[in-house]
Amino acid sequence: MSKPIIRYLRFHCPSPTAIPQPNRDGALAVAAINEDAQLAQMLVVDMRRWDRNNGASVREALGVLVYAAHRRLVAGFGISLADTLIVEWDGEDAFFRMRVEGEAAQRGPDDAPACVTRRGEHGGRSGYLACARLTGEAMLGKVDAVVGGVWAGVEG
């Protein structure tokens, strides 16, 4: 099995319906592409938790952010949106699976968490890592690096 390709891009949405502006703080999308399997994972993070978003939140702008992020990070590998697992990391440190139907990107039914603890609570970062394993660790490593200012560019 080959190592996944990890890509990332920062987006800014001035309003929930505005076209996302790339290379500006607001939301961070990190994608892990597995070319051999033709599958991808995408983590969409609201940078408000680090005081780096003065526009629409990720939750408000999901409809435009998910499509823009997929188009720029994943689609060039020939992987469809249907074959991409999308997870939102919200400001409360919970990870939620997203579903995309037609033009609408939204949380799964009943705010289905991407991972839960054995007691049924939202697992947060450690729960996400338990589910996503090494790929999740690499994706969260990119988030940490961008937030820490290691990489301010488009992609690493």
N, C-alpha and C positions, 0 to 999 in steps of 0.2 A: 504494500500500500504506500502510495506516495505522500509526501508531506504536503499539507494544504498551503495554498497561496493566501497570505493575509494582506488585505488592502484596506485602506481607510480614507475617509474624506470628511472634512468639517463642512457644515451647511449652516446658513442663517436664513430664517424665515421671518421677515418683518411682521407678517400677519398669517393667520392660519391657512389662507387660500393663496398667498403670494408664491410665486415661483422661487424655490430655494436658491440662494446665492452661494455658490461653492467657495471654499477656502476662507470662510469667515466663521468665527465662533458662534455657537448657538446649539447645534446638534452635531453629534459625531456618529458616523456610521462606520462600522468595522465589519468586513466580510471575510469569511474563510471559504475558499473555493477548492473543491476536490474535483479536479478535471477528470480523473479516471472514472469516478462514479457519476459525473455530471450532476453533482449536488452542491449546494452552498448553504452556509449559515450567515445570517446578518444580524448584528447587534446594533440597535439604534439607541443612543444615549443622549439624554438631555443634559447639556453642560451648565444648566442653571445651578445644579448642586455645587459647582465650583465658582459661582458668580460670573459665568462667562456666556450668558444668554440674555440679551435685552429684547428679544423678539418673542415670537410665539413659542409655546412649549412643544415638546415632541408630541405629547398627547393631542394637543390642539391641531397640529400640522401633520399628523400621521398620513393623511390622504395624499399629500404632496411629497413628503419626505421619503417615504418608502419607495415610491416609484422613481424619484430622482436618484436616490442612493443605489437602487438596483440597476438602473440604466447605466450609471457611471462606474460601478464597481464589479458587477456580476454579469450583466447581459453580454458583454463582449466575449465571454467564454462560452457562449451558446447555451447558458443555463437559464431556464425560464423562471419567472416569479413563482410559479407553482412548485418548482423543485428547489425553492429556497426557504429554509426555516428562518423565520424572522422573530426576533425577541426584542422587546423594549425594556430598557433599564430605567425605571422611573426615579423620581427624586426621593422616594421613600426607601430606596435600596431593595426594591422588589423587581423581579424579572418576570415579564409577561409574554406569553406566546401571542403572536399576531396572526390574524387570518386576513387574506386578501380575496375579495370577491368583486370582480369587475373593476369599478373605479374606486371602491371603498376599501381602505385598509383600517382595520380596527382590532381591538383586543378580542381574544377568543371568547366563547360563551362564558358568561358569569365571571369575567376577568380571570380566566384560567391562567394560573401561574405557570411559568416555564419549568419550575421545579418547586417542590415542597419538602418540608422536613417530615420525619416519620409521624409527627403529631398533626400534620396537615397544615402547618403554618407556612407562609412564604419563606423560602429558604435563603433569600438574599444572595450575596456574592458567594458564600461557601456552598450553598445549595446549587447555585448555577454551575459552579466548578465541578461539583459531584456529578451533575448530569452531563455537562459538555466536555468534561475531562481535559485532555491536553489541548484540544482545539480551543476550548473556552479559555484555558489559561493563556494561550498565545493571544487571543483576542483581547482579553482584559489587560494583558501586558501592553498592547498597543494603546488602549485607553489610558492607562497609567502614564505611558511615555508622552502622549500628546498633552494630557492635563499637566504633567510636570514640565512641559516646555522642551522636552528632548527633541521632538519632531514637530515643527510648526508647519511643515509643507503639506503637500497634497497626499502623498502616499509613501509608505515605507516598505 
